[in-house]
């Protein structure tokens, strides 16, 4: 069993010989950096959503202005230049809204990734079995499974299906 994230083991909840169930918490990796990243990305997402609300309000204002200018242009109260300018402003506001929607999508993906990383600081048992080998201790650092050479935390074996092959002279 390896950790999916790198960091220091802050809590080791198992010992060699312990029986474990699938999904049982085996260890906790220091989550401070991941918690901060998740909080930062959530704040960025909230800011992006606020910017989208502002851009939508600007678009609505621009739409109303375009309607006023169009109405006044029909009555020949404003020039062609004024209506062209109002149409251009409206199109720019539409583009700004679309751009901000994409930023919200981007920030949402970043927040989801950071939340996923935070969840991975909890190491779970992949199956029912017995801890046959414990290779790390509380306080030691593990290298995450995303790296080239991840650290093995422990070995979980199902002793009911093990075979032993012995060469006898």
OpenMM code with the backbone's topology and positions (N, CA, C; nanometers):
from openmm import Vec3, app, unit

residues = "UNK UNK UNK UNK UNK UNK UNK UNK UNK UNK UNK UNK UNK UNK UNK UNK UNK UNK UNK UNK UNK UNK UNK UNK UNK UNK UNK UNK UNK UNK UNK UNK UNK UNK UNK UNK UNK UNK UNK UNK UNK UNK UNK UNK UNK UNK UNK UNK UNK UNK UNK UNK UNK UNK UNK UNK UNK UNK UNK UNK UNK UNK UNK UNK UNK UNK UNK UNK UNK UNK UNK UNK UNK UNK UNK UNK UNK UNK UNK UNK UNK UNK UNK UNK UNK UNK UNK UNK UNK UNK UNK UNK UNK UNK UNK UNK UNK UNK UNK UNK UNK UNK UNK UNK UNK UNK UNK UNK UNK UNK UNK UNK UNK UNK UNK UNK UNK UNK UNK UNK UNK UNK UNK UNK UNK UNK UNK UNK UNK UNK UNK UNK UNK UNK UNK UNK UNK UNK UNK UNK UNK UNK UNK UNK UNK UNK UNK UNK UNK UNK UNK UNK UNK UNK UNK UNK UNK UNK UNK UNK UNK UNK UNK UNK UNK UNK UNK UNK UNK".split()
positions = [
    Vec3(0.0854, -0.1170, 0.0000),
    Vec3(0.0000, 0.0000, 0.0000),
    Vec3(0.0897, 0.1229, 0.0000),
    Vec3(0.0644, 0.2129, -0.0934),
    Vec3(0.1395, 0.3379, -0.1024),
    Vec3(0.0428, 0.4546, -0.0860),
    Vec3(0.0982, 0.5670, -0.0488),
    Vec3(0.0184, 0.6896, -0.0417),
    Vec3(0.0091, 0.7488, -0.1815),
    Vec3(-0.1034, 0.8115, -0.2124),
    Vec3(-0.1180, 0.8796, -0.3410),
    Vec3(-0.0521, 1.0170, -0.3399),
    Vec3(-0.0246, 1.0692, -0.2202),
    Vec3(0.0380, 1.2007, -0.2091),
    Vec3(0.1669, 1.1894, -0.1281),
    Vec3(0.2541, 1.2836, -0.1517),
    Vec3(0.3797, 1.2876, -0.0767),
    Vec3(0.3607, 1.3707, 0.0489),
    Vec3(0.4343, 1.3369, 0.1527),
    Vec3(0.4283, 1.4137, 0.2760),
    Vec3(0.4727, 1.3309, 0.3948),
    Vec3(0.4607, 1.3928, 0.5107),
    Vec3(0.5003, 1.3286, 0.6356),
    Vec3(0.3806, 1.2549, 0.6946),
    Vec3(0.4047, 1.1344, 0.7450),
    Vec3(0.2988, 1.0572, 0.8108),
    Vec3(0.2743, 1.1206, 0.9473),
    Vec3(0.1554, 1.1749, 0.9675),
    Vec3(0.1241, 1.2379, 1.0963),
    Vec3(0.0494, 1.1425, 1.1885),
    Vec3(-0.0100, 1.0383, 1.1319),
    Vec3(-0.0841, 0.9421, 1.2142),
    Vec3(-0.0787, 0.8063, 1.1463),
    Vec3(-0.0273, 0.7080, 1.2146),
    Vec3(-0.0228, 0.5707, 1.1655),
    Vec3(-0.1148, 0.4894, 1.2549),
    Vec3(-0.2199, 0.4347, 1.1988),
    Vec3(-0.3251, 0.3709, 1.2781),
    Vec3(-0.3180, 0.2184, 1.2775),
    Vec3(-0.2065, 0.1632, 1.2308),
    Vec3(-0.1946, 0.0172, 1.2197),
    Vec3(-0.0605, -0.0304, 1.2748),
    Vec3(-0.0551, -0.1596, 1.3006),
    Vec3(0.0691, -0.2257, 1.3390),
    Vec3(0.0767, -0.3570, 1.2615),
    Vec3(0.1966, -0.4122, 1.2527),
    Vec3(0.2112, -0.5421, 1.1870),
    Vec3(0.1237, -0.6439, 1.2575),
    Vec3(0.0545, -0.7260, 1.1791),
    Vec3(-0.0322, -0.8296, 1.2343),
    Vec3(-0.1766, -0.7872, 1.2504),
    Vec3(-0.2060, -0.6573, 1.2363),
    Vec3(-0.3445, -0.6097, 1.2496),
    Vec3(-0.4292, -0.6574, 1.1323),
    Vec3(-0.5516, -0.6976, 1.1624),
    Vec3(-0.6490, -0.7300, 1.0579),
    Vec3(-0.7155, -0.5982, 1.0156),
    Vec3(-0.7289, -0.5792, 0.8850),
    Vec3(-0.7912, -0.4566, 0.8345),
    Vec3(-0.9034, -0.4921, 0.7372),
    Vec3(-0.9967, -0.4023, 0.7258),
    Vec3(-1.1089, -0.4167, 0.6323),
    Vec3(-1.0908, -0.3179, 0.5180),
    Vec3(-1.1422, -0.3516, 0.4016),
    Vec3(-1.1361, -0.2636, 0.2855),
    Vec3(-1.1964, -0.1277, 0.3210),
    Vec3(-1.1224, -0.0209, 0.2903),
    Vec3(-1.1692, 0.1150, 0.3179),
    Vec3(-1.1310, 0.1679, 0.4552),
    Vec3(-1.0731, 0.0837, 0.5393),
    Vec3(-1.0306, 0.1267, 0.6730),
    Vec3(-0.9144, 0.2243, 0.6600),
    Vec3(-0.9136, 0.3275, 0.7444),
    Vec3(-0.8048, 0.4260, 0.7437),
    Vec3(-0.6805, 0.3613, 0.8035),
    Vec3(-0.5715, 0.3638, 0.7253),
    Vec3(-0.4453, 0.3074, 0.7710),
    Vec3(-0.3517, 0.4155, 0.8245),
    Vec3(-0.3503, 0.5299, 0.7547),
    Vec3(-0.2583, 0.6371, 0.7931),
    Vec3(-0.3109, 0.7703, 0.7420),
    Vec3(-0.2586, 0.8766, 0.8005),
    Vec3(-0.2906, 1.0122, 0.7556),
    Vec3(-0.1592, 1.0830, 0.7244),
    Vec3(-0.1576, 1.1479, 0.6076),
    Vec3(-0.0415, 1.2249, 0.5638),
    Vec3(-0.0687, 1.3708, 0.5986),
    Vec3(0.0358, 1.4455, 0.6327),
    Vec3(0.0213, 1.5882, 0.6654),
    Vec3(-0.0559, 1.6587, 0.5542),
    Vec3(-0.1709, 1.7141, 0.5876),
    Vec3(-0.2611, 1.7719, 0.4883),
    Vec3(-0.2588, 1.9242, 0.4854),
    Vec3(-0.1741, 1.9877, 0.5637),
    Vec3(-0.1740, 2.1348, 0.5747),
    Vec3(-0.1644, 2.2023, 0.4381),
    Vec3(-0.0664, 2.1608, 0.3577),
    Vec3(-0.0464, 2.2226, 0.2263),
    Vec3(-0.1675, 2.1996, 0.1363),
    Vec3(-0.2253, 2.0794, 0.1444),
    Vec3(-0.3407, 2.0474, 0.0606),
    Vec3(-0.4661, 2.1228, 0.1069),
    Vec3(-0.4804, 2.1400, 0.2377),
    Vec3(-0.5925, 2.2178, 0.2905),
    Vec3(-0.5840, 2.3627, 0.2448),
    Vec3(-0.4631, 2.4192, 0.2520),
    Vec3(-0.4441, 2.5583, 0.2081),
    Vec3(-0.4711, 2.5731, 0.0582),
    Vec3(-0.4236, 2.4767, -0.0195),
    Vec3(-0.4485, 2.4798, -0.1642),
    Vec3(-0.5970, 2.4715, -0.1952),
    Vec3(-0.6684, 2.3864, -0.1219),
    Vec3(-0.8126, 2.3729, -0.1428),
    Vec3(-0.8846, 2.5013, -0.1035),
    Vec3(-0.8434, 2.5611, 0.0084),
    Vec3(-0.9067, 2.6862, 0.0520),
    Vec3(-0.8791, 2.7982, -0.0481),
    Vec3(-0.7564, 2.8033, -0.0985),
    Vec3(-0.7196, 2.9063, -0.1961),
    Vec3(-0.7992, 2.8889, -0.3260),
    Vec3(-0.8127, 2.7658, -0.3723),
    Vec3(-0.8863, 2.7443, -0.4973),
    Vec3(-1.0356, 2.7713, -0.4797),
    Vec3(-1.0906, 2.7416, -0.3622),
    Vec3(-1.2324, 2.7721, -0.3366),
    Vec3(-1.2545, 2.9236, -0.3363),
    Vec3(-1.1597, 2.9973, -0.2785),
    Vec3(-1.1700, 3.1436, -0.2782),
    Vec3(-1.1591, 3.1974, -0.4200),
    Vec3(-1.0696, 3.1399, -0.5001),
    Vec3(-1.0566, 3.1809, -0.6400),
    Vec3(-1.1831, 3.1531, -0.7184),
    Vec3(-1.2464, 3.0410, -0.6912),
    Vec3(-1.3718, 3.0072, -0.7580),
    Vec3(-1.4817, 3.1047, -0.7187),
    Vec3(-1.4898, 3.1378, -0.5903),
    Vec3(-1.5907, 3.2342, -0.5443),
    Vec3(-1.5677, 3.3709, -0.6091),
    Vec3(-1.4415, 3.4133, -0.6194),
    Vec3(-1.4100, 3.5410, -0.6827),
    Vec3(-1.4475, 3.5381, -0.8304),
    Vec3(-1.4212, 3.4267, -0.8975),
    Vec3(-1.4570, 3.4151, -1.0395),
    Vec3(-1.6082, 3.4198, -1.0588),
    Vec3(-1.6814, 3.3578, -0.9683),
    Vec3(-1.8282, 3.3613, -0.9780),
    Vec3(-1.8799, 3.5042, -0.9553),
    Vec3(-1.8174, 3.5760, -0.8634),
    Vec3(-1.8569, 3.7150, -0.8396),
    Vec3(-1.8281, 3.8006, -0.9635),
    Vec3(-1.7126, 3.7784, -1.0250),
    Vec3(-1.6785, 3.8502, -1.1480),
    Vec3(-1.7774, 3.8181, -1.2594),
    Vec3(-1.8235, 3.6939, -1.2656),
    Vec3(-1.9236, 3.6559, -1.3657),
    Vec3(-2.0544, 3.7302, -1.3401),
    Vec3(-2.0946, 3.7390, -1.2134),
    Vec3(-2.2163, 3.8137, -1.1797),
    Vec3(-2.2039, 3.9599, -1.2224),
    Vec3(-2.0854, 4.0192, -1.1986),
    Vec3(-2.0633, 4.1573, -1.2386),
    Vec3(-2.0672, 4.1718, -1.3907),
    Vec3(-2.0063, 4.0776, -1.4612),
    Vec3(-2.0062, 4.0819, -1.6080),
    Vec3(-2.1474, 4.0659, -1.6632),
    Vec3(-2.2285, 3.9815, -1.5994),
    Vec3(-2.3682, 3.9657, -1.6422),
    Vec3(-2.4473, 4.0939, -1.6195),
    Vec3(-2.4213, 4.1610, -1.5080),
    Vec3(-2.4883, 4.2886, -1.4807),
    Vec3(-2.4469, 4.3930, -1.5844),
    Vec3(-2.3171, 4.3959, -1.6181),
    Vec3(-2.2691, 4.4886, -1.7221),
    Vec3(-2.3341, 4.4581, -1.8562),
    Vec3(-2.3493, 4.3294, -1.8864),
    Vec3(-2.4130, 4.2894, -2.0126),
    Vec3(-2.5584, 4.3357, -2.0160),
    Vec3(-2.6287, 4.3193, -1.9060),
    Vec3(-2.7688, 4.3626, -1.9001),
    Vec3(-2.7794, 4.5138, -1.9186),
    Vec3(-2.6913, 4.5886, -1.8538),
    Vec3(-2.6897, 4.7337, -1.8687),
    Vec3(-2.6620, 4.7724, -2.0140),
    Vec3(-2.5680, 4.7028, -2.0750),
    Vec3(-2.5338, 4.7295, -2.2143),
    Vec3(-2.6501, 4.6948, -2.3066),
    Vec3(-2.7221, 4.5878, -2.2769),
    Vec3(-2.8393, 4.5486, -2.3565),
    Vec3(-2.9474, 4.6565, -2.3481),
    Vec3(-2.9717, 4.7076, -2.2289),
    Vec3(-3.0712, 4.8140, -2.2114),
    Vec3(-3.0306, 4.9399, -2.2878),
    Vec3(-2.9024, 4.9731, -2.2816),
    Vec3(-2.8522, 5.0906, -2.3537),
    Vec3(-2.8691, 5.0718, -2.5036),
    Vec3(-2.8405, 4.9514, -2.5531),
    Vec3(-2.8576, 4.9241, -2.6960),
    Vec3(-3.0040, 4.9378, -2.7365),
    Vec3(-3.0943, 4.8878, -2.6533),
    Vec3(-3.2379, 4.9014, -2.6836),
    Vec3(-3.2794, 5.0482, -2.6872),
    Vec3(-3.2294, 5.1275, -2.5915),
    Vec3(-3.2615, 5.2717, -2.5907),
    Vec3(-3.2071, 5.3397, -2.7160),
    Vec3(-3.0821, 5.3092, -2.7489),
    Vec3(-3.0205, 5.3716, -2.8669),
    Vec3(-3.0927, 5.3289, -2.9947),
    Vec3(-3.1342, 5.2028, -3.0024),
    Vec3(-3.2061, 5.1537, -3.1203),
    Vec3(-3.3396, 5.2260, -3.1337),
    Vec3(-3.4098, 5.2408, -3.0228),
    Vec3(-3.5386, 5.3105, -3.0247),
    Vec3(-3.5212, 5.4565, -3.0670),
    Vec3(-3.4186, 5.5199, -3.0117),
    Vec3(-3.3943, 5.6604, -3.0472),
    Vec3(-3.3444, 5.6728, -3.1912),
    Vec3(-3.2738, 5.5718, -3.2403),
    Vec3(-3.2248, 5.5749, -3.3784),
    Vec3(-3.3413, 5.5633, -3.4758),
    Vec3(-3.4420, 5.4808, -3.4413),
    Vec3(-3.5617, 5.4684, -3.5255),
    Vec3(-3.6336, 5.6027, -3.5369),
    Vec3(-3.6320, 5.6774, -3.4275),
    Vec3(-3.6968, 5.8097, -3.4282),
    Vec3(-3.6016, 5.9178, -3.4787),
    Vec3(-3.4844, 5.8778, -3.5228),
    Vec3(-3.3808, 5.9660, -3.5774),
    Vec3(-3.3352, 6.0721, -3.4756),
    Vec3(-3.3238, 6.0283, -3.3503),
    Vec3(-3.2770, 6.1173, -3.2449),
    Vec3(-3.1274, 6.1007, -3.2165),
    Vec3(-3.0688, 5.9873, -3.2620),
    Vec3(-2.9255, 5.9651, -3.2457),
    Vec3(-2.8648, 5.9244, -3.3795),
    Vec3(-2.7363, 5.9440, -3.3911),
    Vec3(-2.6667, 5.9160, -3.5172),
    Vec3(-2.6400, 5.7665, -3.5343),
    Vec3(-2.6006, 5.7295, -3.6566),
    Vec3(-2.5617, 5.5913, -3.6851),
    Vec3(-2.4407, 5.5520, -3.6007),
    Vec3(-2.3549, 5.6479, -3.5767),
    Vec3(-2.2349, 5.6226, -3.4979),
    Vec3(-2.2712, 5.5810, -3.3548),
    Vec3(-2.3709, 5.6443, -3.2970),
    Vec3(-2.4132, 5.6125, -3.1602),
    Vec3(-2.4684, 5.4703, -3.1518),
    Vec3(-2.5465, 5.4305, -3.2524),
    Vec3(-2.6032, 5.2946, -3.2510),
    Vec3(-2.4920, 5.1912, -3.2730),
    Vec3(-2.3969, 5.2241, -3.3614),
    Vec3(-2.2834, 5.1340, -3.3844),
    Vec3(-2.2020, 5.1157, -3.2568),
    Vec3(-2.1816, 5.2248, -3.1855),
    Vec3(-2.1056, 5.2182, -3.0603),
    Vec3(-2.1789, 5.1335, -2.9559),
    Vec3(-2.3096, 5.1495, -2.9461),
    Vec3(-2.3884, 5.0717, -2.8501),
    Vec3(-2.3842, 4.9229, -2.8853),
    Vec3(-2.3911, 4.8906, -3.0145),
    Vec3(-2.3836, 4.7505, -3.0577),
    Vec3(-2.2462, 4.6917, -3.0256),
    Vec3(-2.1413, 4.7696, -3.0491),
    Vec3(-2.0056, 4.7228, -3.0188),
    Vec3(-1.9880, 4.6990, -2.8692),
    Vec3(-2.0387, 4.7902, -2.7876),
    Vec3(-2.0298, 4.7730, -2.6416),
    Vec3(-2.1016, 4.6450, -2.5978),
    Vec3(-2.2190, 4.6212, -2.6569),
    Vec3(-2.2962, 4.5026, -2.6226),
    Vec3(-2.2181, 4.3758, -2.6581),
    Vec3(-2.1581, 4.3724, -2.7766),
    Vec3(-2.0810, 4.2547, -2.8194),
    Vec3(-1.9587, 4.2338, -2.7306),
    Vec3(-1.8940, 4.3438, -2.6900),
    Vec3(-1.7788, 4.3314, -2.6002),
    Vec3(-1.8210, 4.2750, -2.4649),
    Vec3(-1.9360, 4.3185, -2.4153),
    Vec3(-1.9856, 4.2685, -2.2859),
    Vec3(-2.0228, 4.1205, -2.2971),
    Vec3(-2.0779, 4.0793, -2.4130),
    Vec3(-2.1082, 3.9379, -2.4325),
    Vec3(-1.9801, 3.8547, -2.4291),
    Vec3(-1.8772, 3.9035, -2.4966),
    Vec3(-1.7485, 3.8328, -2.4984),
    Vec3(-1.6891, 3.8257, -2.3576),
    Vec3(-1.7034, 3.9329, -2.2806),
    Vec3(-1.6513, 3.9346, -2.1433),
    Vec3(-1.7235, 3.8316, -2.0566),
    Vec3(-1.8539, 3.8176, -2.0753),
    Vec3(-1.9311, 3.7190, -1.9991),
    Vec3(-1.8847, 3.5781, -2.0351),
    Vec3(-1.8674, 3.5516, -2.1647),
    Vec3(-1.8242, 3.4191, -2.2082),
    Vec3(-1.6844, 3.3866, -2.1526),
    Vec3(-1.5963, 3.4840, -2.1558),
    Vec3(-1.4614, 3.4665, -2.1029),
    Vec3(-1.4658, 3.4366, -1.9533),
    Vec3(-1.5497, 3.5081, -1.8811),
    Vec3(-1.5593, 3.4868, -1.7368),
    Vec3(-1.6211, 3.3503, -1.7052),
    Vec3(-1.7138, 3.3036, -1.7879),
    Vec3(-1.7710, 3.1702, -1.7681),
    Vec3(-1.6617, 3.0642, -1.7801),
    Vec3(-1.5717, 3.0833, -1.8747),
    Vec3(-1.4615, 2.9886, -1.8923),
    Vec3(-1.3659, 2.9940, -1.7730),
    Vec3(-1.3455, 3.1122, -1.7165),
    Vec3(-1.2613, 3.1239, -1.5965),
    Vec3(-1.3247, 3.0511, -1.4787),
    Vec3(-1.4575, 3.0613, -1.4672),
    Vec3(-1.5274, 2.9907, -1.3594),
    Vec3(-1.5098, 2.8399, -1.3772),
    Vec3(-1.5214, 2.7921, -1.5010),
    Vec3(-1.5016, 2.6494, -1.5284),
    Vec3(-1.3600, 2.6074, -1.4923),
    Vec3(-1.2632, 2.6901, -1.5289),
    Vec3(-1.1230, 2.6610, -1.4982),
    Vec3(-1.1005, 2.6577, -1.3468),
    Vec3(-1.1507, 2.7567, -1.2749),
    Vec3(-1.1337, 2.7610, -1.1291),
    Vec3(-1.2047, 2.6438, -1.0624),
    Vec3(-1.3177, 2.6030, -1.1178),
    Vec3(-1.3913, 2.4892, -1.0637),
    Vec3(-1.3086, 2.3611, -1.0776),
    Vec3(-1.2422, 2.3451, -1.1916),
    Vec3(-1.1570, 2.2272, -1.2122),
    Vec3(-1.0389, 2.2289, -1.1161),
    Vec3(-0.9797, 2.3448, -1.0946),
    Vec3(-0.8668, 2.3568, -1.0014),
    Vec3(-0.9129, 2.3216, -0.8594),
    Vec3(-1.0293, 2.3717, -0.8212),
    Vec3(-1.0825, 2.3425, -0.6876),
    Vec3(-1.1097, 2.1927, -0.6718),
    Vec3(-1.1643, 2.1294, -0.7750),
    Vec3(-1.1915, 1.9853, -0.7682),
    Vec3(-1.0619, 1.9056, -0.7556),
    Vec3(-0.9585, 1.9464, -0.8287),
    Vec3(-0.8287, 1.8794, -0.8214),
    Vec3(-0.7697, 1.8929, -0.6814),
    Vec3(-0.7770, 2.0126, -0.6251),
    Vec3(-0.7225, 2.0337, -0.4906),
    Vec3(-0.7997, 1.9553, -0.3853),
    Vec3(-0.9314, 1.9455, -0.4007),
    Vec3(-1.0111, 1.8651, -0.3070),
    Vec3(-0.9733, 1.7175, -0.3176),
    Vec3(-0.9502, 1.6718, -0.4412),
    Vec3(-0.9091, 1.5335, -0.4624),
    Vec3(-0.7741, 1.5067, -0.3960),
    Vec3(-0.6802, 1.5989, -0.4123),
    Vec3(-0.5488, 1.5847, -0.3484),
    Vec3(-0.5631, 1.5796, -0.1965),
    Vec3(-0.6519, 1.6623, -0.1432),
    Vec3(-0.6742, 1.6642, 0.0018),
    Vec3(-0.7292, 1.5299, 0.0505),
    Vec3(-0.8216, 1.4716, -0.0243),
    Vec3(-0.8778, 1.3409, 0.0136),
    Vec3(-0.7713, 1.2322, 0.0125),
    Vec3(-0.6730, 1.2469, -0.0752),
    Vec3(-0.5687, 1.1452, -0.0876),
    Vec3(-0.4678, 1.1476, 0.0277),
    Vec3(-0.4811, 1.2409, 0.1199),
    Vec3(-0.3916, 1.2422, 0.2360),
    Vec3(-0.4333, 1.1378, 0.3395),
    Vec3(-0.5463, 1.0747, 0.3167),
    Vec3(-0.5925, 0.9653, 0.4018),
    Vec3(-0.5668, 0.8353, 0.3253),
    Vec3(-0.4828, 0.7493, 0.3816),
    Vec3(-0.4479, 0.6222, 0.3170),
    Vec3(-0.5449, 0.5157, 0.3659),
    Vec3(-0.6136, 0.4509, 0.2699),
    Vec3(-0.7144, 0.3503, 0.3026),
    Vec3(-0.6678, 0.2108, 0.2631),
    Vec3(-0.7191, 0.1106, 0.3336),
    Vec3(-0.6889, -0.0286, 0.2997),
    Vec3(-0.7578, -0.0635, 0.1683),
    Vec3(-0.6850, -0.1195, 0.0731),
    Vec3(-0.7446, -0.1528, -0.0562),
    Vec3(-0.8274, -0.2812, -0.0539),
    Vec3(-0.8099, -0.3618, 0.0513),
    Vec3(-0.8790, -0.4911, 0.0593),
    Vec3(-0.8824, -0.5380, 0.2042),
    Vec3(-0.9610, -0.6413, 0.2301),
    Vec3(-0.9599, -0.7063, 0.3608),
    Vec3(-0.8330, -0.7892, 0.3705),
    Vec3(-0.7724, -0.7919, 0.4868),
    Vec3(-0.6521, -0.8725, 0.5027),
    Vec3(-0.5817, -0.8436, 0.6324),
    Vec3(-0.4541, -0.8783, 0.6347),
    Vec3(-0.3699, -0.8614, 0.7525),
    Vec3(-0.2464, -0.7818, 0.7119),
    Vec3(-0.2034, -0.6909, 0.7978),
    Vec3(-0.0810, -0.6148, 0.7723),
    Vec3(0.0355, -0.7106, 0.7945),
    Vec3(0.1008, -0.7495, 0.6846),
    Vec3(0.2116, -0.8453, 0.6957),
    Vec3(0.3466, -0.7764, 0.7043),
    Vec3(0.3508, -0.6509, 0.6594),
    Vec3(0.4777, -0.5790, 0.6627),
    Vec3(0.4487, -0.4304, 0.6760),
    Vec3(0.5105, -0.3675, 0.7736),
    Vec3(0.4950, -0.2239, 0.7954),
    Vec3(0.6320, -0.1601, 0.7733),
    Vec3(0.6446, -0.0809, 0.6657),
    Vec3(0.7764, -0.0303, 0.6279),
    Vec3(0.7999, 0.1158, 0.6640),
    Vec3(0.6986, 0.1848, 0.7101),
    Vec3(0.7138, 0.3252, 0.7501),
    Vec3(0.6589, 0.3432, 0.8904),
    Vec3(0.7098, 0.4465, 0.9564),
    Vec3(0.6636, 0.4792, 1.0912),
    Vec3(0.6084, 0.6202, 1.0931),
    Vec3(0.5319, 0.6502, 1.1969),
    Vec3(0.4790, 0.7846, 1.2143),
    Vec3(0.5946, 0.8840, 1.2173),
    Vec3(0.5807, 0.9938, 1.1439),
    Vec3(0.6851, 1.0958, 1.1382),
    Vec3(0.7741, 1.0843, 1.0155),
    Vec3(0.7759, 0.9680, 0.9519),
    Vec3(0.8561, 0.9509, 0.8314),
    Vec3(0.7840, 1.0126, 0.7120),
    Vec3(0.8621, 1.0402, 0.6084),
    Vec3(0.8075, 1.0994, 0.4869),
    Vec3(0.7860, 0.9906, 0.3827),
    Vec3(0.6733, 1.0002, 0.3128),
    Vec3(0.6442, 0.9078, 0.2030),
    Vec3(0.6438, 0.9849, 0.0716),
    Vec3(0.6787, 0.9157, -0.0335),
    Vec3(0.6740, 0.9733, -0.1676),
    Vec3(0.5482, 0.9199, -0.2332),
    Vec3(0.4685, 1.0087, -0.2894),
    Vec3(0.3393, 0.9730, -0.3457),
    Vec3(0.3464, 0.8845, -0.4684),
    Vec3(0.2336, 0.8193, -0.4972),
    Vec3(0.2249, 0.7250, -0.6083),
    Vec3(0.2369, 0.7926, -0.7441),
    Vec3(0.2223, 0.9267, -0.7528),
    Vec3(0.2358, 0.9950, -0.8804),
    Vec3(0.3822, 1.0069, -0.9220),
    Vec3(0.4731, 0.9816, -0.8301),
    Vec3(0.6157, 0.9947, -0.8609),
    Vec3(0.6671, 0.8663, -0.9263),
    Vec3(0.7910, 0.8723, -0.9698),
    Vec3(0.8535, 0.7594, -1.0393),
    Vec3(0.8725, 0.6399, -0.9467),
    Vec3(0.9074, 0.6670, -0.8210),
    Vec3(0.9359, 0.5595, -0.7265),
    Vec3(0.8623, 0.5849, -0.5947),
    Vec3(0.7344, 0.5470, -0.5872),
    Vec3(0.6585, 0.5743, -0.4642),
    Vec3(0.7049, 0.4901, -0.3459),
    Vec3(0.6850, 0.5442, -0.2262),
    Vec3(0.7201, 0.4729, -0.1028),
    Vec3(0.6112, 0.3726, -0.0694),
    Vec3(0.6523, 0.2548, -0.0298),
    Vec3(0.5563, 0.1546, 0.0173),
    Vec3(0.5378, 0.1770, 0.1662),
    Vec3(0.4136, 0.1938, 0.2060),
    Vec3(0.3804, 0.2179, 0.3455),
    Vec3(0.3698, 0.0859, 0.4220),
    Vec3(0.2949, -0.0073, 0.3638),
    Vec3(0.2759, -0.1367, 0.4278),
    Vec3(0.2293, -0.2378, 0.3233),
    Vec3(0.2232, -0.3629, 0.3643),
    Vec3(0.1715, -0.4686, 0.2773),
    Vec3(0.0502, -0.5293, 0.3463),
    Vec3(-0.0584, -0.5420, 0.2707),
    Vec3(-0.1805, -0.6057, 0.3199),
    Vec3(-0.1960, -0.7351, 0.2406),
    Vec3(-0.2117, -0.8453, 0.3108),
    Vec3(-0.2253, -0.9746, 0.2435),
    Vec3(-0.3492, -1.0467, 0.2935),
    Vec3(-0.4104, -1.1206, 0.2026),
    Vec3(-0.5229, -1.2063, 0.2389),
    Vec3(-0.4636, -1.3434, 0.2697),
    Vec3(-0.4452, -1.3753, 0.3956),
    Vec3(-0.3769, -1.4977, 0.4362),
    Vec3(-0.4565, -1.6239, 0.4051),
    Vec3(-0.5842, -1.6097, 0.3752),
    Vec3(-0.6653, -1.7284, 0.3470),
    Vec3(-0.6370, -1.7849, 0.2083),
    Vec3(-0.5740, -1.7104, 0.1215),
    Vec3(-0.5488, -1.7574, -0.0147),
    Vec3(-0.3998, -1.7609, -0.0499),
    Vec3(-0.3146, -1.7564, 0.0496),
    Vec3(-0.1713, -1.7556, 0.0222),
    Vec3(-0.1213, -1.8977, -0.0032),
    Vec3(-0.0233, -1.9079, -0.0920),
    Vec3(0.0441, -2.0346, -0.1192),
    Vec3(0.1907, -2.0175, -0.0850),
    Vec3(0.2510, -2.1238, -0.0370),
    Vec3(0.3925, -2.1199, -0.0071),
    Vec3(0.4601, -2.2229, -0.0966),
    Vec3(0.5654, -2.1812, -0.1642),
    Vec3(0.6407, -2.2726, -0.2475),
    Vec3(0.7794, -2.2827, -0.1860),
    Vec3(0.8167, -2.4035, -0.1475),
    Vec3(0.9446, -2.4262, -0.0798),
    Vec3(1.0252, -2.5272, -0.1595),
    Vec3(1.1516, -2.4965, -0.1798),
    Vec3(1.2412, -2.5915, -0.2446),
    Vec3(1.3114, -2.6721, -0.1356),
    Vec3(1.2974, -2.8022, -0.1417),
    Vec3(1.3572, -2.8900, -0.0425),
    Vec3(1.4625, -2.9744, -0.1134),
    Vec3(1.5799, -2.9824, -0.0557),
    Vec3(1.6917, -3.0589, -0.1129),
    Vec3(1.6756, -3.2053, -0.0842),
] * unit.nanometer
topology = app.Topology()
chain = topology.addChain("A")
for resn in residues:
    res = topology.addResidue(resn, chain)
    for name in ("N", "CA", "C"):
        topology.addAtom(name, app.Element.getBySymbol(name[0]), res)
